[in-house]
Structures are given as C-alpha cells and as structure tokens.
C-alpha cells in the first residue's frame, strides 16, 4: 500500500471506501444470485374454512353419533401458485378437510373463471384434502357420502368454496419472482400399516424391494420469494388423519392440520430471523405470541391485586369484526408482507395409520387377531393406539410434531432447486366400465374391465382406526344372508356386477343406485402437475402403500424415458378433486379387508389408474393435449338436506349472552405447563356465525395496567372451545373454554373471552362477547 503515500489519509479513506463498496456489491450480487436465480412466479395464500361447529355430523368415520360441538383448532385452505412469467401456471390447494369434493371444485372453478377468465381451470387447479376425520361433513354431492350428515349441508359447502376461492385469490395477488427448492427425508415413527395381512398378499419379490410396509418418505417444497425470502412450504407424507377418534366432537385438522399450525407459528416466531435455527419447543409446539410482551411483575402479590381489579363483566353486544380484529395471528402479521404458509399434504395413506402402537382389544388389552382385526370374532372392540394413548389429543400433537420436526429439517437443508417447465394434464375418465389392457405373464395381453361402483361387506367392518358395528368383519369374502336381504331392499346387484366385483361380496351396489340421485361417482378426474423436476399425481381417492408405489413407478418410467426425466420426483396427492374411496392392488383386493372392500370399481381399479396416468404422462412428455373426457354431473340442484335450521337462541331470565355461568375462582393462580383454566359462558349456536377468520375463544394477557393483548385463540392447540346445550331442542346453550397453559406461556395476568352470535325468533343475528375474571399465571 506504499504507493498510496503513507501520509495521505484522504487517499487511504477514498480507496478504502471504494474497496468496501466493491466488496458489498459483490456480496449482494452473490446473495442475489442465490436467492433470485428464479425462473418462476410464486404466490401463496391461506384462508379459514372452519365449518359449522354444532349439530353437523363429522366426515370420515361415518359415525352418526359423531356430531360437531366445538373447535379444537381451526381448519384452513392453503394454496400455492407457480407460473412461468410468460407461460403456464398451476394452483395447488391443500384443504384441512377429509377430502376434496367434485361439486366444490366445480363451483370454485366457476368463480375463478368469472374472475380471471381461462387463467385457472379444472385442468391446472388441484384441490387435495388432508383426510382429517374431525371436520364437518355434508359437502360432497353423492348420496353415500352424506347419509350420516342428514344430507347436504349448505354451510359446510359454502365455507369451503369461499375459503378455497379466497386462498387462491390471495396466492394470485402475492405472485412475484421466486425460487422453489425440493428436499426429501424419512419419518420412521408416524405411520404403521393397519392392514398388514393384505399387504403380505402382494408378491414377495415386490415386497423385497422395500424396507418398510408403508412409505416413510416426506417430500417437501420450500418457496423463496425474491423480495421477502422464504414464504412457505408444502410437503407430502402418507399417514391417516385418524389420531382423533370416532368419538371426538371438536373440529380439528388432526395431526396434519396440527403440524401445519405448528410450522407456521415456528416460522413466524423463530424462522423469520436471519438464522433459521430450526429450534422447536420441548413440547413440540412453538412459543406463542404472549412471549413478545414480557411485561413481568416479579411480585406475586402485586399480580394478584392487579387481577382482582378485573372481575367478570356482564356479557355485551359486539361487532362481528371484533372477533376478527382480536385474532392472534391477524394482529401479528405485517400488512405489507405475505404470511408464511405451510401445508402438510396427504399422499397414498390408504393402509397407513398414525396409531403406531398397534391395535388392541379394549376388553382384554391383548393384540387384535391378525387377519381380520377382531376380538373374539367381532370387530367392535379392536382399536388402534396412538403414541399418546389413551389421550387422542396428545397422540395428535405427537404425530403432528414428528411431521413438523422432519419438515423443519428438510426446509432448512433444502438445496435442490426446481428448474424447468410448468405443465399439466387433466382428464375425466368413466371408471364404471373402462377397458384396461393387461400384460400377460409370458407375453401377450388381455383386456379386462372395471365395474360400476360397489362396496363390500368388509367396508362396514371399518378399520382399527374406527371399527364399524354389528357383525361385519374385515376380510369377509362371502357375506351373509341377512345383510344380503337388507341390501336387496335398496338394490339387488345383477350377475354381471357380481362377477365383475368378484371376490368382493357386494353390500351396497352404489354405482347402480340412482334414487333420489347418484349414490357414487362414476366419472373421475385424474391430473398430473409438473413443476420442473417435481411431478404431482392428483388422485381422487386413497391409494394403499403398494398401490401408490406401483402408480409412481409406472409414471416415472414414462417420464424418465425422455431426455429430461432423469431426476424426477414423483409424489401422490391423495383425495384430490373428488372422492372415490380406496384403491388397492389386485392382490390386496383378493383379501377383502376394509381397503379392498372399499375399492369401488373392482379388482382392476389400480390397473385402470396406471393405464390412464401413463397416457397423461406420455402426453406431458410429448407436449400433446389429451381428450377432456366426459363431464361429471353437477348435482347441486338435486341436493336434499334434513338438517334442521337454528330457530332461535335464548338465555335464562336476567342473563345476557356472554355472561359467565362458571368463572375462575377469585384470587386464582395457575401453573404453566401443569394447570388447565376452565370458564363457561352463556352462549348461542355456533352455526349462527362461523366466525370465519375470527375466533370463538380468546386468551388475553394484561400489558401494563389496562391494555389487554391477544395471546391465544381457537386456532391454538392448547385452547379448546366446547359448545353444549341441555337437549337437542333447547334454545339455551353454553360455551366452555378450556386453556391448557403451555410451559412457554409468559407469567402474568390473563383473562378468557368468548365471542358468539345469537339468533332471534324473527331471524336477526346479534353478536356478543363476554369475559372471565382475571387470573394469574405463574
């Protein structure tokens, strides 16, 4: 540096500043190259789809006694859109719902076409359900799927259509340059095969290719916006949404919905910092909002005095917007920055149970019989046990946490960037009599057919996740005379149908039952979405483990035959676009356990899917279009609903809506990580207002002397909203709010609030709110 002149400080400073700027510029260019080597536009969105939390049967277990009566945590539609700047685009929507609905998708696409023209159609929009069995039913259009919900439930349907549309709009409006990274890894302790005897019927040579009898791999996408950095992640992993049991009555996203909530909270609280540590709280649940307000009082007596000054006031009228305004996550989100969206999507979960401890008899405690999952010859007492047994909420948390931990790890380490075309193919196929060409052993081929939909006797036996009733058993390939007589009252299957479905003994010939309208679908959508080296197979049902493996391998073989297919990641998005129950292998079908008995279109159903998906894959690689196929019916105008409406709500004389009927004890102190706070309010039917993007329940922490700050709401795992009334026809009802205080809660003064809406005899809706007395958390 001598040529600068040792005494010339000005020159030194000038050149020093210049070199500093050059270094900064080089660093910025390097970072820019790492973050904005983007050839896509990406946008993510999320919207509340929580349905009626009262009176409506839950979808999944087909248990008529499982009626919604509160909220465990809220359900959401989460969307990503990926577009080429001047080319194709795709939208993928993940629903915290049991499955997608054909009618819901038809109406969503109608709305999107009205708003955007042909930008979003049935071809490039995929809608997939996580398969929670704890969401309101009544939103599908075929009779067999809405019998237990007393027919069609318009409120369940509308909130889904509205929420999906709004999540797509949000994602569309968030579109901007960005990159997508993919990563994969195994989760060994979140799923077991619940029908191992059927799996073992697959060829030994095929089974020997795989280490496990269920798929253990999670595939994750990480979305990085050029401006905002990471904005979301979607992953696919196979395990059933049955951690919550058939007797649960609280709306819940089950283990996948819980994992999504945990990961979104993790990112907002820790992941959005410059270093993505991946740390998760010891209890598996990220730290909550109240930690941001660390206004501690070390004097416990001072806290008690402060709490004593806030006694429970009478319930009062409120505005609808107050519930929305007080939402915890709504209060935190930056207005100009998109919120982080994380979705835990379903895959080939047909025979995969989250109840990983195994199936046991409730009377003896012994393992259930292996081949039929029975106890003393009956199925009703055979139940699977989750890792938190006997606490289903704990099992839900644990399975959700295990998916969360792997997702966070994959998210932090994702380095393989998706690059290449965005493309898609979609077709409607009539599965009721589809010709399928099979290759014979030793050469040659033969043509077989699928069948009109039918359900076997083993279907009524249920599974170890939710056993059925009466004397049905899994693995029944004979049936019995009594139930055939009952079946024949509805529809007697003909010889051709019986032979086609063989060895399935037909209990319900749903594909040929048309009164008052179709009982089951015959026209199904199949869809392939490609984003660079990622390929998503949207399937309208539940593929078993081996069925999914065969489909993935068949499609991958087609894709890798081209010059650009060497590094292709193929994932199955289960329960997509509509629902048609299960898809087993031919060999599993012969056993006629629950999954085989629920494979609607006969023993060659899987072969039909493989044949038709190979056609889509071939068209995708060659750049050729495919025939759209026959349009499925729109049965909205034919729907029948027997669910009685809310007539009116009332309270005892002298009592207002929102009044506490059971308050916290005076001078109460509760311990973090140990105690539960319970408050009961006079309430009204939750069907009067779903509180979409709002909350029925809220925990607030006192900040300073008189400012109440939202800390937890009914979208938090630790807070439960339970609604009840003394009898079905009673106009009086109560809301009980339970807060299990997490260890991570900030010590301080708290209160619990309830939001609701009452209906008068003339039909007017009035919103109200109520508060408990304050209490201390130490």
N, C-alpha and C positions, 0 to 999 in steps of 0.2 A: 504493500500500500504506500510505499515511499513516494511513488510518482505523483501522489496527490498533494504532497507537501505536508510535512508534519505539523506545521503551524497553521495550516489553513482549515480551521474548524468549520467554516461556512461550506467549503467544498465537501469536507467529510460528511456534513449533515445532508447536503444536497444528494450526494451519491448514495449515502446510507438510506435516505428516504426513497430514492428511486429503486434501489435493490429490494427494499421492503415491499414496495408496491408490486414489483415484478413477482416476488415470491407469493404474495397474497393472491395475485391474479392467477398464477399457476395452480395454486391450491384450489381456488374457486373453480377453475376450468376442470381440474381433476374431479372435484366433488360433483360439478355439473355433469361431467361425463358419466359418473357413477349413478347419479340419480335421474338424469333426464335422457339417457340413451333410450328414449321412448319412441315406439312406433305405433302406440295405441292412444286412444282417448279412453279414460276410465272414469266411472262415476258410481258412487254407492249411495244407497238410501235405506231408510228403515222407518216403519210405521206400525202403530199399535193395531192389533187385530183381535184383542181380547173380546170374546163374545159374551152372551148373557150368563151372568154368574148366579143364576137362580132358575129353578124349575125345568131346565133343559137337560135331557139325557146326554151323557158324555159319549163321544165317538171312540170306538176301539174294542172294548170288551163285550159289547152287545149285552150288557147287564142292565136290565130295565130299572133296577133299584139304584143305579149309579147316577144320581141327579145332582147337577151343579148347585153348590150352596156356598160360594165364596171364591177367594183368589189366593193361591199360593204365591205365584208371581205372574206377571203379565205376558201375553203372547205377542209376537211381532212378525211382520213380513220384512225380510231383509233382501235387498236386491243389489246385484252388480250389473253394470252395463259395460261392455267392451266394444269399441268401434275402431275401425280403420278410419283415419282422417278423411279420406275420400272414398270409402268403400263400405263393406258390410259391417253390421253390428249385431250383437246378441245381448239379450237380457236374461239373467237367471235369477229367479225369485225363490228364496227358501222360506217356507212357512212353518211357524210354530203351530202346526195343526197335524191331525192324524194322517191326512193325505191330501193331495190335490183333488179338485173336483172338476169334471168336464164342464159342467154348467158354469162354475165360477170362472174358468179360463175363457169360455166363450164370451161371457159378459165383460170381462176385463179387456179382451182384445177389441170388442166393440167400442169400448170407451177410448182405448188407445188410438184406434183408427179415426174416431171422431176428433181427437185432439191433434194427432201427429200424421194423419194420412196413412201411407203404407210403410212408415218407418218401423213400426212394431206390429208384427202379425203373429198368427198362431205358429208360423214356421220358425221365427227367430226368438220367440219368448218361451222360456221354460219355467214351469212352476212346480216346485217339489215340496213335499211335506216331510217333517222330521219324524212323524209317526208317534207323537205323544198320544197316550190313551186318556189324557186328562183335559181335553178341550171340548167345548160344546159341539154337539152333532146337529144333524138336520140340514146340512148344506149341500149334500150330494143329490143328484136328480133321479137315481134309480131306487125302486121301492125297497129292495132288500137291505139297503144301507141306511134307511131312515125309518124302519119299522119301530125300533126301540125309542126313537125320539118323537114318536106320535106324528110322524110325517115330516113335512118340510118346515123348517124354522127360518122364517124370513130374516130375523135379526141376526142369526148366525151367518147366513148367506151374505147379507148386505155388508156386515163389518169386514168380511174377507175381501169382497170385491172392492170396497172403498179403500181398505188398507193396502192391498196389492197395488191398486192404481196409484195411490199416493206415494208408495215407496218407489215405484218406477219413475214417477214424475220427479221425485227428489233426486234419484240417481241420474236422470237425464239432465236435470239442471246443474248437477255437480260435475258433469263431464268436463274433463280437461286432460292435457297431456300427462301421461304417466307410464309406469312400468309395472309388470307383473312377474313375480318370482314363484317358482314351484319347489316344494320340498316334500319328502316322504319319510315316514318312520313308523315303527311298530308300537302298539299298545298291547301289552300282554295280559292285562288284568281287568278288561272292561267288557268282555263278552265270552259266553260259552255256547256250545251247540245244544239246543234244547230237544233236538230230535236225532240223537247220535245213532240210533238203530237204523233210521232211514239213510243217514249219511253213509253208514257202513255198507249199504246195499250198492253203492257206486263201485265200479271196478277197482280192485286192489291196485292195479297198475296205475290207475289215475290218482288214487289217494296217495300213493307213494311219492308223487311229485311234490306234495305239500307237507309242511312240517306240522300244521295245525288243521283241525276240522272246522275252523272258522277263519275268516280273513282278519288279520291283526294290523293291517297297514292303514295308516291315515295318510291321505294326500291333501296338501294344503297349498292354497294360493295366497300370496302376500301382495297387496295392492299399494303401490307407492306413487303418490301424486307429485308431479314436478314442483309444485308450489308448496304443498303442505306436508310432504313426506308421507309416511305410512298412514293410510286412511281406512284400512280394513283387511280382513282375511276371511276366506271361505274354505272349509275343509270337508272331506267326505270320509266317513268311517262307519262301519256296519255294526250297530247294536240296537236292539229294540228299545222303543220308548215305553218300557213297562217296568221301570223302577217303582213308579207309583202304582198301587194295586187297584184291583177292580172294585174295591170298596171306598177308595178315595173320592171325595166330593169337591175338592178345591181345584180350580182351574190352574194348570201347571204345564210348563213346557218340558217337564220331566228332565232326564239327565242331559239331553242335548240343549234344551232351552236354558237350563241352568248354566251349562258350560259357556254358552254364548253371552249370557248376562255377566258371568264372572270375567270373561276375557275382555269384554267392552269396558268393564269397570277397571280391570287391571291396566289396560292401556291408558285410559283417561287419568288414572291416578299415579301410574309409575312409568308406563311405556312411552308416554309422550315426552318424557325428559330426553336429554341428548344421549344418554347411555341406556340402552334397552337391557336392563339387568335381568329381566325375566323372573324377578322375585315374586312369589305368591305367598300370602299369609299362611301361617302354620295350619290354620283350619281350612285351607284351600280356597277361602273366599277373600277377594281383595279388600283392602282397607276401605272404609266408607267415607262419605262426604264430611261427616262431623269432625274428622281429623283436621280439616282445614281451619277450623275455628277453635283454636287451642286457648280458650279464654279461661284458664284454670283458676279455681279457688281452692287453695290448699286447706282451708279451714272448713271442716265438715259441718260444723255448727252454722257457719255463715251460709253454706249451701242449703241447709235445711230451712233456715229463716227465709231465704230467698224463694225457695219452693213453696213455702207456706203462704206467701203473698199471692199465689196464683191458684185459686180454688176453681173447681169446675163451674163454668158459667152455664146458663140455660142455653139450649140449642137455639140457633138463629137462622134466618134466611140468608142465603148466599147466592152468588152468581155462578153460573156454570164455569166461567173462566177462572174462578178462584182455585178450583181443583187442579186445573192445568198449570196455572201460574206457580202453585206450590210444589209441583213435581221436582224431585231432587235433581234428576239429570237435566231437565229443562232449564233449571236455574244455573247449572254449571256450564252448559255448552256455550262456546263462543259464537256469537251471532254470525260472524263472517267466516267461520271455519267449519267445514263439514265434520260431523261427529264420526267417531270411529265405529265401523260396522263389522261385527264378527258373526259368522254363521257356521253352525255345526250341522252339516247336511247328512242326510241318510243315504245309505248305499244298499248293497244286497244283504239285507238284515233278516231275510225270511225265517231262518232257523237259528238266529243268534239272540241270545237272552242276556240282559245285563245282570240277571240274578245268578251270579257266578259261583255261589257256594253250593249250588246243586239243588235238586228237587227232593223234598222230604214229605212224608206223610204227617199231617197235622195231629193225628190221633196217637201214633206210636213214636214219632220222631225218627223213624227209620227211612232210608232212601226209598223212593218210589220204585216200583217194578220197572225194569229197563225198557222192554219193548213197547209197552202200552202206557207207561206213566200212570199207573193205577196204584191204589192202596186197597188191598182186599178185593181186587177186581173192579173197583169203582174209581172214577177219575176225580170226584169232587174234593177229595182230601189231599190231593197231590199238588203242592205249591213250591215254586222256586224261591230260593232265599237270596236276597241281595247282600252285599258286603256289610251293610249296616243293620242286618236283621236283628231284632224284629221291627226296627224303625224304618219305614219306607222313605221318609223324608231324608234320613241320614244316608240311605242307600242311593237316593237320587243325587245328593250332594257328592258322595264319594265317586260314583261313576262319572258325574259331570266334571269333578275335579281332575280325574285321571285323564279325561279327554283334554281338559284345559291345559294341564302341565305339558302334555305332548305337543299341543298346538302352539303354546308359547315357545317351546324349544325349537320347533320347526320354523316358526315365524322369525325368531331371532337369527337362525342359521341359514335361512333361505338364500341361495345364491344363484341358482339356475334360472336365467331369465327366459320368459316365453317370448319367442320371436317367430314371426311368420303370419300367414293369412288368418283372417277371421272368416269362418264359413259355417254353414249349417245345411241340414237336410231334414225334411219332415214329411211324413205320410200318414194318412189314415188307412188302417187295414181292418177288414172284416174278418175277425177271428172265429166266427161261428162255423164256417165251412171252408177253411183255407187249405188249398192243396200244398203239400210240403213234399219236396223231393229228398229222400234219404239215400245215402250211400250204403250199399250192402257190404257186408264183410266178404272179402274175396273178390270184390269188383261188382260193377253194375249198380243199378239204383232201383228204387221203388217209390211210388207215390202214395202218401197217406193223407188223411185229412184231420183237421181239428174238428171240434164238436161245438154245438150250441152250449152255452154256459150251464153248468150244473155243479151242485155242492154235494159232497159225500157225507156218509154217516159220521165219519171221523171229524168233520168240521164241527159238529155240535158238541163234541167232547172238549173243545177248547184246547188250551196248552197248559204247560206248567206255570206260565206267567199269569194265566187266568182260566182256570178249569171251567168247563161247561156244567150242565145239570143233567138230571135224570140218569139213564143207564147207558149213555153213549161212551164209547172208548176210542182212543186213538188206535190206528192200525186195524180198524174194522173193515174188512173187505167183503163182508157178507150182508150186513144189515139185519133187521129183524121184521117179523110180520106185522107187529103192532104199529111201528113207526111207518112202515110202508102204507098201511091203511090210512094213517093220518096224512101222509104225503099225498095220497091219491085224491083226497078231498080237494086239494089245491090243483094238482096237475099230475096225471099219470104219464111217465115218460114212455115213449114208444120203443119198439125193439131196436130200431136203428140207433137211437140215442143211447140206449142201454149198452149196446155192443160197442159203440164209439167210445164211451166213457170207461169201459171195462179196464181194470178190475174195480173201478170205483162203484160202490153201490149207491145209487142216486137217492139222496134225501130230499133235495129241492131242485126241481128242473127249471131253474131260474131263467135260463136263456129262452125258454119257450113259454114263459108266463108273461102275459101282456095286459092283464087287467089289474087295476084301472089304467096302468100304463106299464112300460117296460120294467121288469124286476132287476135286470142286469144288463150291462153293456155288451154289445157285440162288435161295434166299431171302436177301435182303439188307436190313439196316436203313438207313433214311435218317432224319435227325434235324435239326431246327432248334432252336437255343437263342437266346433273346433276353434281353439284359440292357440295359434302356434303349435307347439308340440303337445298341448293338452287336448284330449277328446273326452267329451261328456256324453254318455249314453242315457238319455231320459227315458225311463221305462215306467209304464203305468201299473206297477204292482210291486210285489215283494219277492224278489228272486232269492232262492236259498244260496248258501255259500257256493256249492259246486255249480249250480246253475249260473250264477254270476261269473264264476271263473271261466266256464265254457263260452259264455257270451263275450266276455272281454277278450279272450284268446282268439276267438273267431274274427272279431272286428280288427284286432291288432294285426292279425295275419294279412288281412286285406290292406290295411293302411301301410304296413311295412313292406309290401310288395313294390311300392313306388320308390322313387329315388329320395324322397324327403321324409320317409317314415321311420328311420332307424331308431330315433329316440322319442318314441311316442308314449305318453302317459294316458292310459285309458281308465276312466272312473265311471262307475254306475251311479246315477242319481235316481234313487228309488222313489216310488209313489209319486210319479211325476205326471202332470197334465190331466190325468184322470185316475180312477182306481178300478182294478180288476182282480183284486186279491193276490193269490200266490202263483209262483212259477217254480216248479221243482224239475229235477232231471227225470228222465224216463224211468230210471231205476228207483229213485225215491218215490215216484208216483205209485209204483207197484206195492209199496209198503202201506200206503194209505194212512199215514199219520196225519195230523191236522193240516200240515202244509200241502200234502198230496191231495187230501180230500177237498182242499180249498183251491186247487189248481183247476180253474173253471173249464178250460177248453179241451180237456182230455190229455192223454199221455204224451201227445206230440206238441204240446204247447211250447216248450222250450225250443224244440227244433224249428217251429214256426218263427219264433222271435229271431233265432240265429239266422235263418234264411232271409228274413226281411231286413234285418240290420246290416247284413252283408251287402244287400242291394244298396242301402243308403251309403254305406262306406265306399262302395265301388263308385257310386255317383259323386261322392265327395272328392275322391282322389282324381277322378277323370274330369271334374268340373262340369258334369252334365246334370240337368234337372231330373227330378223324379215326378211321377204322376201323383197328384194330391190325394187320390183315393176318395172313397165315399164320405160325405159329410155326416158327422154324428148328429143325432137329433137334439133339438133344443126343447126340453120338456118343462120349461118354467111355467107355462100357462096351464099345464096339467097337474101341477103340484097340489097336494092335499095336506092341510095342517089341522091336527086335532088338539094342538096345544092351546089351552085356554089363555086369553089375554089377562093382563093385570086390570082388575076392575077399579080398585081404589086402595089407598093406604090410610091407616088411622093409628092414633095413639090413645092411651087411657086419658080420661078427663083430667085436665090440669097438667098434662105432659106435652112437651113440644118435641117435634122431630129433632134429633141431635142431643137431647138430654141424656146425661149419664144415668143408666139404671144400675150399674155396678162400677164404682170408681176405684181408683187406687186408695189404699188406706192412708190416712193422714200421717205426715212425717215419715214417709216411706223412703228407704234406701235399698237399692238393688245392686247386686254384684255383677260386674262384667264377666261374660263367659260362663255364667252359672245360673242366674235367675231369669225368670220369664215374667213380664208385666202383662196383665190381662185387664182390659177395660171393655165394658158393654154399653152400647148406646141404643136408644130407641131409634129405629130406622124405618126404611121403606124398601120396597122390592128393587133390587139392582137392575132389573130389566127396564125400569123407567128411564135410565140413562146409563150407558155402558162406561161412562167416564173415559172415553177414548182419549188417549194422550194425557189423561189426568190420573187421579188416584182416589180410591175409596178410603184408604188408610194412610196416615202420615204420623211419623215421629219427628218432633221438633226439639232442637236444643236451644237453650237460652243463651244469647250472645249479649254480653253486657248486663244491664239491669232490666231491659224491657223489649229486646228485639229477639223474636223467635225465628230461627233459621231451619229450613227443612233438612233433615238428616237421613231418614229412611222413609220409603213409601211402599206401596203394594207391588212394586217391581223389584223389591229386595227379598232375598231368600229368607232372611231372618224375621220377616213381618208377615203375619197371616191374617187375612180378612175372612171371617166366618159369618154367614148370614143364616138366620133361622126364624121360624115362626111356629107358634104352638100347634097349629093344624093347617092342613092344605088350603082350607077355605078361609082361614083367618086373615083379617085385614091388618093385624098388628104383627110387627116383626122387630127383630133385634139384630144388631151387628156387634159381634165380639171381635176385638182386635188383640192379637197376641204378638208380643215382641220378645223374641228370644235374644237377649242382649249379647251381641258378639264381644269377644275379648278385645277386639280392636276399637270398640266404641270409646269415645272421649269421655272421661269423667265430667260430670256437670249436672245441670238441672234440665229435665226433659218434661215433655207432655205428649199425649197421644191425641190425635184429631181424627174425626170421621167426616167424610163428605158423602152426601147422598141426594136423592131426588124423590119426592113423594108425588103421588097421583091422586087428584081429587075425583069425586064421583062424576063430575062433568068432563073429566079428561085433562084438565090443566096440570102441568108439571111445575113444581116449585122446588128449587134446590135449597139445601140446608147444610149446615155444618155444626159440629159440636166438639168440645174439648174436655179432656180429663183434667183433674187437678195435677199440678206439677209434682215431680218426684226427683229424687237424687239417684244418680248412677255413680258408683264409686269403683 
